[in-house]
Amino acid sequence: MEHVSAAATMDAHGILTGWSEGARQLTGYPAEEVVGRAARELLAADPSEQAVTALTGAVMLRRRDGSPVTLTLRACPVLGADGAPSGYVITADPAGGPETTLAGRAFQQASVSMSVFDTRQRYLRLNDTACRVMGVSEEALLGRDFPETVEDAEHSRGFHNKLRQVAETGRPVHYESFTGAPALNREHAWSTEMWPVRDESGRVTGVALAALDSSDQYWARQRLALLNTAAARIGTTLDVTRTAEELVELLVPQYADFVSVDLLEWVLGADEQPPTVLDGDIVLRRVAHGSGTEGTPEAAVHLGEADVYPAYSPPAQALRQGRAVSRRAGEPDFMRWVASRNAQAPAGRRHRAGVHSLLTVPLRARGTTLGVMVAVRIAHPDDYDADDAVLAEELASRAAVCIDNARRFARERTTALALQNSLLPRGLPGQAVVEVAHRYLPSGSLAGIGGDWFDVIPLSGSRVALVVGDVVGHGIPSSATMGRLCTAVRTLADVDLPPDELLTHLDDLVTHLASDDRDDEVAELGATCLYAVYDPVSRRLTLASAGHPPPALVLPDGTSRLVPLSAGPPLGVGGLPFEATEMELPEGSVVALYTDGLVEDRDRDVDHATEELCRALTARTDTLDALCDTVLKAVLPEEPGDDVALLLARTRALGTDRVATWEVPPDPVHVAATRQAATEQLTAWGLDEAAFVTELVVSELVTNAIRYGAPPIRLRLIRDRTLICEVSDGSSTSPHLRRAHAFDEGGRGLLLVAQLTQRWGSRQTPRGKTIWAEQSLEPPSF
């Protein structure tokens, strides 16, 4: 449309005295209808005070047909002889028309949205960008209050308040907002500067603003914030499923309306990755999904179920290509995929109506593909773009590393636990002298399985060894070291060493292992051990500790306490002796051996925990198994940071009716009498069937003690689950089994003993040695 300018003249009383052709074209009034009339009669709205004072501004007139028209008026006073205005020359241009000045064109063509308001927050001027944002022409906005021109009442109030604040205070304001605009299809971030416009006297006559669309920077900051949040919220546990759930929770609903995470089958197993070819249809298992809608109606697959993804599907394409794949409504693969998912959706569930954008991202870590993440937008207005794909790949990469870490941890934990269980005693041997119950709880912490162990070892003379130990460390190396120490303890126990000597040999072994360059793990870990021996005949308990917590003792009267002992250094320190503690126990006493995971925790005092242990051990229960559960429930921390081993043993005694002892003079003539006394004792016990073998064993062992040993010589028979024959003498020289030659007169005695008895051996005593042999009292089976 051709630009039309108008001109008119007006006297000092506001009466129109002249009217141009342009004025007629703009208003429809011919000169003969307006000349002589008051200019005010043509106004459709009162001009602003600022426009009257400045003699320029937007003024709304009423056309001849009654329609309003906004014109930009400029009045130039005509001075009389006295210097006072005798009239005015008025020029007018349509609002939004081309600017004639450089400054005006700069304002009109600015790339940022710029507007000018009067002090009552009515539009006086807008540039082209502002009009595009508002979606209407400048003419439609001039003279209108700002709140009338927007639909977002909440944003309108905040924006309107800032405009009023500038007009009232005369101070500029910076305003950040996130809102939509009439001509925009989504919300945008705006950075707005508002400042006062003053006249020559400094009085505020209007408010100007410039609004910069900072959406790109805003979304970039949002993506960066999401990445920072992901670093803190993804991978808080070493659990594969929980890690996938954390990824879903992070993305819904901020990034997507629905997100699912599906993994390859092998990821959830205990085995390492098998050869996988990601061609054709791919089977994935759903581990996590989430939706902005309650009930997750978009899910076509239940959690934990496996599903087949066709080769054309976006998830299968993403897995094959190793990068994000984006699809939009209308694309063939997208429509085919959505249709198949709708057909697969459970009955009664809402189909994926309204899905307009889909993004699938492979989960890859350390060059290995683990699964795929699918993000769907329904209510979210924007389709996924290239920046969204880059963000999704970064988030998926972080999540994949965490999932792979969790998978590796689960695999190592499973391996370590299997190793640990294979090394721990599965079923403790039946004992007549102690009743035992035990518990082992592997650590659930991120550190992994520890090296706690326990054992019950039968010894000669119906004695029994109780052992508990702890390798300081976690994981497979710790379990392997525990297995070594457990085996070493059994080997040393078979030699029948006293507790303090056994720990000395065990300490030497750990020191040797630590010095081996191939076994750095042992050098770093160290270990503790408690070794105790109970003798049911004397009812004495002898124990020694290598840096291990002392056991608790519950007497038959119901009182409990910790056993006072001198704890030596942990195994591997070397150079320091271990001290044995000996005490007599009433029959029916309960000895509790445990590892430090039961009582030590960073959030509680060890002394208080051991007091709780002693109290819990006094609880009345039907069995030791039940007492184990009671103790763990009362003492165990809510989240144990280490493995826990607990071993309870209730003592029994062998009375004088089950033990017979004879002092033997060191003369061969007394062998026959000793043999006869033993036979008579067997008859009294009702063990006549064992008399023949016992006579041979007694004769051989007593004869050897007289010939090669030193007084005092003592014979002892013990009737337990087996029949035990012991001969003690004052010599420390132990006999050795050897094979006699054809013409040797001797050397066959011990070989005969070994053939006739279940097992035999020797042990050192403080006053010499003891040779023993055991016979089974159960009838032979054929």
BELMO-V223813 format. One record per residue. RES is the residue in one letter. PHI is phi in whole degrees, -180 to 180 (NA if undefined). Layout:
res->(RES,RES)
phi->(PHI,PHI)
This chain:
res->(M,E,H,V,S,A,A,A,T,M,D,A,H,G,I,L,T,G,W,S,E,G,A,R,Q,L,T,G,Y,P,A,E,E,V,V,G,R,A,A,R,E,L,L,A,A,D,P,S,E,Q,A,V,T,A,L,T,G,A,V,M,L,R,R,R,D,G,S,P,V,T,L,T,L,R,A,C,P,V,L,G,A,D,G,A,P,S,G,Y,V,I,T,A,D,P,A,G,G,P,E,T,T,L,A,G,R,A,F,Q,Q,A,S,V,S,M,S,V,F,D,T,R,Q,R,Y,L,R,L,N,D,T,A,C,R,V,M,G,V,S,E,E,A,L,L,G,R,D,F,P,E,T,V,E,D,A,E,H,S,R,G,F,H,N,K,L,R,Q,V,A,E,T,G,R,P,V,H,Y,E,S,F,T,G,A,P,A,L,N,R,E,H,A,W,S,T,E,M,W,P,V,R,D,E,S,G,R,V,T,G,V,A,L,A,A,L,D,S,S,D,Q,Y,W,A,R,Q,R,L,A,L,L,N,T,A,A,A,R,I,G,T,T,L,D,V,T,R,T,A,E,E,L,V,E,L,L,V,P,Q,Y,A,D,F,V,S,V,D,L,L,E,W,V,L,G,A,D,E,Q,P,P,T,V,L,D,G,D,I,V,L,R,R,V,A,H,G,S,G,T,E,G,T,P,E,A,A,V,H,L,G,E,A,D,V,Y,P,A,Y,S,P,P,A,Q,A,L,R,Q,G,R,A,V,S,R,R,A,G,E,P,D,F,M,R,W,V,A,S,R,N,A,Q,A,P,A,G,R,R,H,R,A,G,V,H,S,L,L,T,V,P,L,R,A,R,G,T,T,L,G,V,M,V,A,V,R,I,A,H,P,D,D,Y,D,A,D,D,A,V,L,A,E,E,L,A,S,R,A,A,V,C,I,D,N,A,R,R,F,A,R,E,R,T,T,A,L,A,L,Q,N,S,L,L,P,R,G,L,P,G,Q,A,V,V,E,V,A,H,R,Y,L,P,S,G,S,L,A,G,I,G,G,D,W,F,D,V,I,P,L,S,G,S,R,V,A,L,V,V,G,D,V,V,G,H,G,I,P,S,S,A,T,M,G,R,L,C,T,A,V,R,T,L,A,D,V,D,L,P,P,D,E,L,L,T,H,L,D,D,L,V,T,H,L,A,S,D,D,R,D,D,E,V,A,E,L,G,A,T,C,L,Y,A,V,Y,D,P,V,S,R,R,L,T,L,A,S,A,G,H,P,P,P,A,L,V,L,P,D,G,T,S,R,L,V,P,L,S,A,G,P,P,L,G,V,G,G,L,P,F,E,A,T,E,M,E,L,P,E,G,S,V,V,A,L,Y,T,D,G,L,V,E,D,R,D,R,D,V,D,H,A,T,E,E,L,C,R,A,L,T,A,R,T,D,T,L,D,A,L,C,D,T,V,L,K,A,V,L,P,E,E,P,G,D,D,V,A,L,L,L,A,R,T,R,A,L,G,T,D,R,V,A,T,W,E,V,P,P,D,P,V,H,V,A,A,T,R,Q,A,A,T,E,Q,L,T,A,W,G,L,D,E,A,A,F,V,T,E,L,V,V,S,E,L,V,T,N,A,I,R,Y,G,A,P,P,I,R,L,R,L,I,R,D,R,T,L,I,C,E,V,S,D,G,S,S,T,S,P,H,L,R,R,A,H,A,F,D,E,G,G,R,G,L,L,L,V,A,Q,L,T,Q,R,W,G,S,R,Q,T,P,R,G,K,T,I,W,A,E,Q,S,L,E,P,P,S,F)
phi->(NA,-67,-71,-121,-111,-124,-145,-153,-122,-145,-80,-68,-97,84,-96,-70,-118,-154,-150,-91,-66,-63,-63,-64,-66,-76,-111,88,-88,-77,-60,-66,-94,-117,-64,96,-96,-71,-61,-61,-68,-89,-76,-90,-154,-64,-70,-71,-60,-64,-67,-67,-66,-83,57,-160,149,-85,-129,-96,-108,-107,-68,-63,-84,95,-79,-82,-144,-101,-123,-94,-103,-135,-109,-119,-68,-107,-91,-88,-64,-86,86,-89,-63,-103,174,-142,-102,-113,-115,-141,-133,-60,-61,87,-75,-63,-82,-104,-109,-64,-63,-64,-66,-61,-63,-66,-101,-59,-79,-101,-76,-127,-144,-127,-121,-82,-72,-103,62,-107,-65,-112,-162,-138,-94,-63,-63,-62,-66,-66,-65,-77,79,-139,-80,-60,-60,-75,-107,-59,84,-95,-68,-58,-59,-74,-102,-128,-98,-77,-63,-65,-64,-60,-64,-64,-66,-63,-65,-67,-62,-65,-62,-65,-64,-83,-97,73,-111,-68,-136,-104,-130,-104,-148,-133,-157,-92,-147,-53,-96,-109,-94,-156,-77,-126,-93,-125,-115,-115,-108,-119,-145,-79,-109,-115,-89,-61,-86,92,-78,-71,-114,-176,-131,-111,-144,-133,-111,-100,-75,-104,-62,-60,-66,-62,-69,-64,-66,-64,-66,-65,-63,-66,-65,-64,-65,-61,-62,-93,-106,-102,91,-73,-129,-99,-127,-61,-66,-64,-63,-64,-64,-64,-64,-64,-63,-70,-90,-103,-100,-63,-106,-151,-87,-153,-136,-131,-128,-121,-119,-66,-57,-66,-63,-89,-97,-93,-89,-75,-60,-81,-60,-126,-111,-90,-120,66,-71,-123,-94,-129,-115,-75,-111,-161,-157,-158,-144,-75,-104,-60,91,48,-69,-76,-74,-95,-127,-75,-60,87,-87,-95,-141,-97,-102,-60,-62,-79,-68,-55,-60,-66,-64,-63,-65,-70,-82,72,-150,-66,-123,-109,-133,-125,-58,103,-76,-56,-62,-64,-64,-66,-67,-62,-62,-68,-69,-62,-67,-88,-61,-59,-61,88,-91,-68,-72,-82,-66,93,-67,-121,-152,-137,-134,-117,-131,-72,-97,-125,-143,55,77,-116,-87,-104,174,-148,-111,-119,-118,-126,-114,-123,-80,-62,-73,-93,-75,-70,-115,-63,-65,-63,-65,-63,-62,-62,-66,-66,-65,-64,-65,-65,-64,-64,-62,-66,-64,-66,-61,-64,-64,-65,-63,-62,-67,-67,-64,-62,-64,-64,-67,-64,-63,-61,-66,-71,-91,-75,-65,-76,-137,-71,-64,-64,-128,-83,-97,-141,-103,-122,-146,-149,-142,-132,-119,-68,-67,-101,-78,-67,-68,102,-68,-91,-119,-78,-151,-148,-163,-127,-120,-68,-119,-68,70,65,-78,-142,-105,-112,-130,-145,-150,-151,-87,-77,155,-144,94,-61,-58,-65,-64,-65,-64,-59,-62,-61,-67,-62,-66,-64,-63,-63,-66,-69,-66,-67,-77,67,-82,-62,-54,-68,-70,-61,-66,-64,-66,-66,-63,-62,-64,-64,-62,-65,-64,-67,-83,-78,-62,-82,-128,-63,-61,-64,-63,-83,-87,76,-161,-125,-157,-124,-124,-131,-124,-113,-108,-74,-77,-87,58,-107,-113,-117,-145,-145,-127,-114,70,-102,-59,-71,-75,-103,-128,-116,-85,-60,-80,95,-83,-137,-165,-82,-77,-73,-150,-92,-77,-77,-72,-60,-64,101,-72,75,87,-119,-80,-109,-115,-90,-118,-124,-151,-97,-114,-67,-62,92,-72,-114,-105,-113,-106,-154,-101,-67,-62,-75,-118,-100,-158,-68,-101,-147,-83,-65,-62,-65,-66,-69,-63,-63,-63,-62,-66,-66,-69,-87,-64,-83,-134,-75,-137,-67,-59,-65,-67,-58,-64,-63,-65,-63,-65,-85,-110,-63,-61,-61,-128,-59,-92,-149,-64,-132,-123,-134,-129,-111,-136,-100,-82,-127,-123,-98,-72,-65,-74,-114,-134,-128,-132,-132,-88,-111,-63,-77,-139,-58,-67,-92,-65,-63,-64,-66,-64,-67,-63,-65,-63,-63,-66,-64,-64,-64,-86,77,-116,-62,-66,-92,-65,-63,-66,-64,-59,-64,-66,-62,-60,-68,-71,-68,-62,-62,-66,-70,-73,-113,-99,-142,-68,-79,-113,-138,-110,-136,-108,-124,-100,-126,-68,-125,-99,-111,-114,-123,-124,-112,-146,-87,-96,-93,-80,-98,-77,-127,-75,-142,-94,-76,-77,-61,-106,-71,-82,-132,97,-102,-66,-67,-64,-66,-61,-63,-75,-90,-108,-70,-162,-147,178,-140,-144,-82,-125,-59,-114,151,-147,-135,-102,-133,-148,-116,-119,-75,-96,-85,-65,-66,-107,-122)
